[in-house]
Amino acid sequence: MANLLGSSLFTSAISGLNANYLLMLNGSDGLTLENLLNPSDDAIKYNVNQTFRSYMMTNFNQMDLDGDGKIGTEDVNNYVTKLQTQGMTYNELSQLCASGSSGMSSLLDTVLSNFNEIDSNHDGRVTQSEINAYRINEQIKDVKEKYPKIDPTKMSMFYETNTDSTSSSDKSEDKVF
């Protein structure tokens, strides 16, 4: 199973959104729908990701929270905060992570494949917490399958600290049992 870490998936999606927004902004005080439809030569030259651009065009009204016809920096920050706190839908994850950093594709595939199971409150959105909880539950299932006589929820770890006064070093030696 892929190493599911909700924060890395959300970080990848949000950093991609921010990076592409900044590329397209190109010094102006906000992006209009016209800027998104016809990006500047600089934005094209610096390879603005078309999936993110399409996402911003499709969700323009949701991102333009103040309704001034521009997506400004404050609008993007508020929208990102909304995504982080309320989670992302299947489509948002698909679009915002489609061309994210390498290494995220297996995580994205796992989350999308198990979206309904991860969405524990069934609100149609997954949060970082839900992804992380799913990962922990999957790890518990793995341990139960490998070691059927051991209940991983009742395991604990004990440490012994050895402070040998005859040692020339003041460092203590820890042993895990």
C-alpha positions as CSV (number, residue, x, y, z in Angstrom):
1,M,0.0,0.0,0.0
2,A,1.2,3.5,-0.8
3,N,2.5,5.5,2.1
4,L,-0.7,7.6,2.6
5,L,0.0,10.9,4.1
6,G,-2.8,13.4,3.7
7,S,-0.7,16.4,4.4
8,S,1.7,15.6,1.5
9,L,-1.2,15.2,-0.9
10,F,-2.9,18.4,0.1
11,T,0.5,20.2,0.2
12,S,1.2,19.1,-3.4
13,A,-2.3,20.2,-4.6
14,I,-2.1,23.6,-2.9
15,S,1.5,24.4,-3.9
16,G,0.6,23.6,-7.5
17,L,-2.4,25.9,-7.3
18,N,-0.4,28.7,-5.8
19,A,2.6,28.2,-8.2
20,N,0.4,28.3,-11.3
21,Y,-1.6,31.2,-9.9
22,L,1.6,33.2,-9.4
23,L,2.9,32.4,-12.9
24,M,-0.4,33.6,-14.5
25,L,-0.6,36.6,-12.2
26,N,2.5,38.1,-13.9
27,G,2.6,41.2,-11.7
28,S,-1.1,42.2,-12.0
29,D,-3.3,42.8,-9.0
30,G,-5.5,39.8,-9.8
31,L,-6.5,37.3,-12.4
32,T,-9.6,37.9,-14.5
33,L,-11.4,35.2,-16.4
34,E,-9.9,36.8,-19.6
35,N,-6.4,36.3,-18.1
36,L,-7.2,32.6,-17.6
37,L,-8.7,32.2,-21.1
38,N,-5.8,34.0,-22.8
39,P,-2.7,33.7,-20.6
40,S,0.3,36.0,-21.2
41,D,3.3,34.9,-23.2
42,D,5.3,34.7,-20.0
43,A,2.8,32.3,-18.4
44,I,2.9,30.0,-21.5
45,K,6.7,30.3,-21.6
46,Y,6.9,29.1,-18.0
47,N,4.6,26.2,-18.6
48,V,1.5,27.0,-16.7
49,N,-0.1,23.7,-16.0
50,Q,-3.2,23.4,-18.1
51,T,-5.0,21.3,-15.6
52,F,-4.6,23.9,-12.9
53,R,-5.6,26.6,-15.4
54,S,-8.7,24.7,-16.3
55,Y,-9.5,24.2,-12.6
56,M,-9.2,27.9,-12.0
57,M,-11.5,28.7,-15.0
58,T,-14.1,26.2,-13.9
59,N,-14.1,27.3,-10.3
60,F,-13.5,31.0,-11.0
61,N,-16.7,32.1,-9.1
62,Q,-15.9,29.9,-6.1
63,M,-12.4,31.4,-5.9
64,D,-13.4,35.0,-6.5
65,L,-14.9,35.2,-3.0
66,D,-15.4,38.9,-3.0
67,G,-17.1,38.9,-6.4
68,D,-14.9,41.7,-7.9
69,G,-14.3,39.8,-11.1
70,K,-10.6,39.0,-10.2
71,I,-9.0,36.3,-8.3
72,G,-6.6,38.1,-6.0
73,T,-4.0,36.9,-3.6
74,E,-6.4,37.1,-0.7
75,D,-9.0,35.2,-2.7
76,V,-6.5,32.4,-3.3
77,N,-5.4,32.3,0.3
78,N,-9.0,32.1,1.5
79,Y,-9.8,29.4,-1.0
80,V,-6.7,27.4,0.0
81,T,-7.8,27.7,3.7
82,K,-11.2,26.4,2.7
83,L,-9.7,23.4,0.9
84,Q,-7.4,22.6,3.8
85,T,-10.2,22.9,6.5
86,Q,-13.2,21.4,4.6
87,G,-11.3,18.9,2.5
88,M,-11.4,18.2,-1.3
89,T,-13.9,16.5,-3.4
90,Y,-13.0,13.6,-5.8
91,N,-12.9,16.0,-8.7
92,E,-10.9,18.6,-6.9
93,L,-8.3,16.0,-6.0
94,S,-8.3,14.7,-9.5
95,Q,-7.7,18.1,-11.1
96,L,-5.4,19.7,-8.5
97,C,-3.2,16.6,-8.1
98,A,-3.3,15.3,-11.7
99,S,0.1,16.7,-12.6
100,G,1.6,17.2,-9.1
101,S,5.1,16.2,-8.1
102,S,6.3,12.8,-8.9
103,G,5.8,10.3,-6.1
104,M,2.3,11.7,-5.4
105,S,0.7,9.7,-8.2
106,S,0.6,6.4,-6.2
107,L,-0.8,8.3,-3.2
108,L,-3.4,10.0,-5.4
109,D,-4.4,6.7,-7.0
110,T,-4.8,5.1,-3.6
111,V,-6.9,8.0,-2.3
112,L,-9.1,8.2,-5.4
113,S,-9.5,4.4,-5.5
114,N,-10.6,4.3,-1.9
115,F,-12.3,7.8,-1.8
116,N,-15.7,6.6,-0.4
117,E,-14.0,4.5,2.3
118,I,-11.6,7.3,3.3
119,D,-14.5,9.8,3.4
120,S,-15.6,8.6,6.8
121,N,-18.3,11.2,7.4
122,H,-19.7,10.8,3.8
123,D,-19.8,14.5,3.1
124,G,-18.3,14.0,-0.4
125,R,-14.9,15.5,0.7
126,V,-11.8,14.0,2.2
127,T,-9.6,15.9,4.7
128,Q,-6.0,15.3,5.7
129,S,-7.3,13.8,8.9
130,E,-9.5,11.3,7.1
131,I,-6.6,10.2,4.8
132,N,-4.3,9.8,7.8
133,A,-6.9,7.9,9.8
134,Y,-7.4,5.6,6.8
135,R,-3.7,5.0,6.6
136,I,-3.5,4.0,10.3
137,N,-6.5,1.7,9.9
138,E,-4.9,0.0,6.9
139,Q,-1.7,-0.5,8.9
140,I,-3.6,-2.1,11.7
141,K,-5.3,-4.4,9.2
142,D,-1.9,-5.3,7.8
143,V,-0.5,-6.2,11.3
144,K,-3.6,-8.2,12.0
145,E,-3.2,-10.2,8.8
146,K,0.5,-10.8,9.4
147,Y,0.2,-11.6,13.1
148,P,-3.4,-12.9,13.7
149,K,-2.8,-13.8,17.3
150,I,-1.5,-10.3,18.2
151,D,-3.9,-7.4,18.7
152,P,-2.0,-4.3,17.5
153,T,-4.3,-1.9,19.3
154,K,-3.2,-3.4,22.6
155,M,0.5,-3.1,22.0
156,S,2.8,-0.7,23.7
157,M,6.5,-0.1,23.7
158,F,8.8,-0.1,26.8
159,Y,12.2,1.6,27.0
160,E,15.0,0.8,29.3
161,T,17.6,3.5,29.9
162,N,21.0,2.2,30.9
163,T,23.1,4.8,32.7
164,D,26.3,3.0,33.4
165,S,28.4,5.1,35.8
166,T,31.6,3.2,34.8
167,S,31.3,4.4,31.3
168,S,33.6,7.2,30.1
169,S,30.7,8.8,28.3
170,D,27.8,10.6,29.9
171,K,25.4,9.3,27.2
172,S,22.7,6.9,28.2
173,E,21.9,3.9,26.1
174,D,18.3,3.2,25.2
175,K,17.0,-0.3,24.5
176,V,13.6,-1.0,23.0
177,F,11.8,-4.1,24.1
